[in-house]
């Protein structure tokens, strides 16, 4: 018979071994039962010909996310929408591609499919390379899935969807008058509770804003009370606020401001953070022009609190940087250039190859009057910039050199950028910038 001490020791050892075995089995079971990582759609990066060839071979359409690194909405879309597993339900119908529109290697795509707004989401027929859709802006994953399902079904979904497909095709072809007329017809024919009504109003905003901005304000004011409190309404309000401001319509602008205020205050509103921020941006821009100053500051503070909270909750440095451009704008509207400067300095350290952060820093330093530091930041941005955006960075750098009294260096920076960009086709905004800079240089040479 074992002594009592030895018996106790063996019992304790047996209990410990039993617990260890139980824990090991439990952990093994957890490993076996853990759900697989969610599937994320793989995009063909910066190779539209390859995506088109694959789509043609597989009998699919091509979805293209046409974006740029300076575009905060583009970055938001990439971080928070295009990585959503729900897009996987569309892989049997679409090949997904991503095109950085600033890269010289993508110039043929940009020339063939010109853009007026970033990002633009294209749906292209691989057989003809004709766009069925060119949706400007962003939208939540579930709405993007619904949009792409509508495009795939197209005219087979009934007369209302046929009219919508025709309007989408006209908008994609840059036929603003036809697109605006088509979307208006859809609104007139659709019941009030048509599930795509808010999407139609947002899609109408771009072409109607070009054709008749006053009518855009009227449509959004009429539709806003009955639309779902979500992303499409926010983007339509942002477009209408811009139109009202350009037209100098104070009373109707005030009415739109109230709709925007109510949407921002609604906790149930389903908005992407970036589009909520853009609505704040539109309100702050209008208040800065019309005052009072205290109201502008309060709105900018609310904007910055929202953005700071979202940045704090971000899961990675890249998703946090999505908010940088608007955070810097909000701080500047508050009169806190010091906070804007600290933000972009930290981001430049985190992303040393990205030209956007030193470019933002150069502008802030210029506005603070620290011209030597601004010049150094602009030089860093120019060294990293590429594509048409280099014109904007050079324009900023030249403005700093002029304030430093170095007109010769300002001219050289512009001449170098113009020479690098050349005379090829550019998107409309860049065409205007190039023409202005060329005119300035020609005048300086005389």
VENTA-V554713 format. One line per field, one symbol per residue. phi: phi as a letter, one per 30 degrees, with the letter a starting at -180 (. if undefined). Layout:
phi->???
//
This chain:
phi->.dddddddddddddddddddddddddddddddcddddddcdccdchbdeddddddddcibcccbccbaddcddeddeddcbdcdeddddcddbbccbbbddddedcddddddbdbcacdbcccbdddcicddbbdcjbadedddeddddddddhdddkeddddddddddddddidddddddddddddddddecedcddddddddeddddddadddeeddddddedcdedadddedddddddddddddicdddddddeddddddddddddcbdeddddddeeddddddddcidddddddddddddddddddddddcaeddddeceedddddddddicddddddddddddddbdccdddddddddddeddicdddddddddddddcdaiededdddddddddddddicdddeddeddddddddicddbeeddeddddddddddddddd
//
